[in-house]
């Protein structure tokens, strides 16, 4: 059974850092890509970053490039999102999600409809 469990998050001041972790069960990181999405109050869910171990690729939304880093640990089946230089607009509930492996994943990774398994989400609040 494919499952995802997130941890991390919390409250941080602008310019600070946080690390989110997503532990996968029921599959290996090489078999399915994993992405992070976020949803702020009153806004649509948006893609933040993704990793495809099979393709050896990582992906980032323009809004987080240079500030966020995604990484995967195969043995622990964990995907981490290191978030640096956080801004108030990064405040949201962050979700990890996984999609079936596909050849054209890199072209469509930001499409939430691709993902058929989601974690419950973790709150990240950036405020002084």
C-alpha positions as CSV (number, residue, x, y, z in Angstrom):
1,X,0.0,0.0,0.0
2,X,1.4,3.3,-1.1
3,X,1.6,5.9,1.7
4,X,3.3,9.1,2.5
5,X,3.8,10.7,5.9
6,X,5.2,14.3,6.3
7,X,7.0,15.8,9.3
8,X,8.7,19.1,10.0
9,X,7.3,22.5,9.5
10,X,6.3,25.0,12.1
11,X,6.7,28.7,12.8
12,X,9.8,30.6,11.6
13,X,10.8,34.3,11.2
14,X,11.4,35.7,7.7
15,X,14.8,34.8,6.5
16,X,14.8,31.6,8.5
17,X,15.0,28.0,7.5
18,X,12.9,24.9,7.9
19,X,13.2,21.3,6.8
20,X,10.3,19.1,5.7
21,X,10.5,15.3,5.4
22,X,8.3,12.9,3.6
23,X,8.6,9.2,4.4
24,X,7.3,6.8,1.7
25,X,6.1,3.3,2.3
26,X,4.9,0.7,-0.2
27,X,7.3,1.7,-2.9
28,X,10.9,2.7,-3.6
29,X,12.0,6.2,-4.6
30,X,13.3,4.8,-7.8
31,X,9.9,3.6,-8.8
32,X,7.8,6.7,-8.4
33,X,8.5,10.5,-8.4
34,X,7.7,12.5,-5.3
35,X,6.7,16.2,-5.2
36,X,6.0,18.8,-2.7
37,X,2.9,21.0,-3.1
38,X,1.6,23.8,-0.9
39,X,-1.7,25.5,-0.4
40,X,-2.2,28.9,1.3
41,X,-5.5,30.0,2.6
42,X,-7.8,31.1,-0.2
43,X,-5.4,30.0,-2.9
44,X,-5.1,27.0,-5.2
45,X,-2.7,24.2,-4.4
46,X,0.6,24.9,-6.2
47,X,3.6,22.8,-7.0
48,X,6.8,23.6,-5.2
49,X,9.4,21.0,-6.1
50,X,9.8,17.4,-7.2
51,X,12.3,14.6,-7.5
52,X,12.5,11.7,-10.0
53,X,15.2,9.3,-8.9
54,X,14.6,7.2,-12.0
55,X,15.3,10.2,-14.2
56,X,18.0,11.6,-12.0
57,X,16.2,15.0,-12.0
58,X,14.9,17.6,-9.6
59,X,12.4,20.3,-10.4
60,X,11.5,23.7,-8.8
61,X,8.9,26.3,-9.1
62,X,10.3,29.7,-10.1
63,X,9.1,31.1,-6.8
64,X,11.5,28.9,-4.7
65,X,14.5,28.4,-7.0
66,X,17.7,29.2,-5.2
67,X,16.0,29.0,-1.8
68,X,14.6,25.4,-1.6
69,X,16.4,22.2,-2.1
70,X,14.8,18.8,-2.6
71,X,16.7,15.6,-1.9
72,X,16.0,11.9,-1.6
73,X,17.5,9.1,0.6
74,X,16.8,5.7,-1.0
75,X,17.5,3.5,2.0
76,X,15.3,5.6,4.3
77,X,12.7,6.1,1.6
78,X,12.7,9.8,2.6
79,X,12.4,12.9,0.5
80,X,13.4,16.1,2.2
81,X,12.7,19.7,1.3
82,X,15.2,22.2,2.8
83,X,13.7,25.6,2.8
84,X,16.0,28.6,3.3
85,X,15.5,32.4,3.2
86,X,11.8,31.8,4.0
87,X,9.3,34.6,3.2
88,X,5.8,35.3,4.5
89,X,4.4,34.3,1.1
90,X,5.8,30.8,1.7
91,X,3.2,30.4,4.5
92,X,1.0,27.4,3.6
93,X,0.2,23.8,4.3
94,X,2.8,21.7,2.5
95,X,1.9,18.3,1.1
96,X,4.1,15.6,-0.4
97,X,2.6,13.5,-3.2
98,X,3.6,10.7,-5.5
99,X,2.6,9.9,-9.0
100,X,3.0,6.8,-11.2
101,X,6.3,6.6,-13.0
102,X,6.0,8.1,-16.5
103,X,8.4,9.0,-19.3
104,X,7.2,12.6,-19.6
105,X,7.1,13.4,-15.9
106,X,9.4,16.4,-16.2
107,X,7.0,18.1,-18.6
108,X,3.9,17.7,-16.3
109,X,5.3,17.5,-12.8
110,X,3.4,20.6,-11.7
111,X,0.0,19.2,-12.6
112,X,-1.6,18.0,-9.3
113,X,-4.0,15.7,-11.2
114,X,-1.0,13.3,-11.9
115,X,-0.6,12.4,-8.3
116,X,-2.7,9.6,-6.8
117,X,-1.3,9.5,-3.3
118,X,-1.0,12.5,-0.9
119,X,0.2,13.0,2.6
120,X,-1.9,14.8,5.2
121,X,0.1,18.0,5.1
122,X,2.1,20.1,7.5
123,X,1.7,23.8,8.3
124,X,4.6,26.2,7.6
125,X,4.2,29.7,8.9
126,X,6.6,32.5,8.2
127,X,6.0,35.5,10.4
128,X,7.8,37.9,12.6
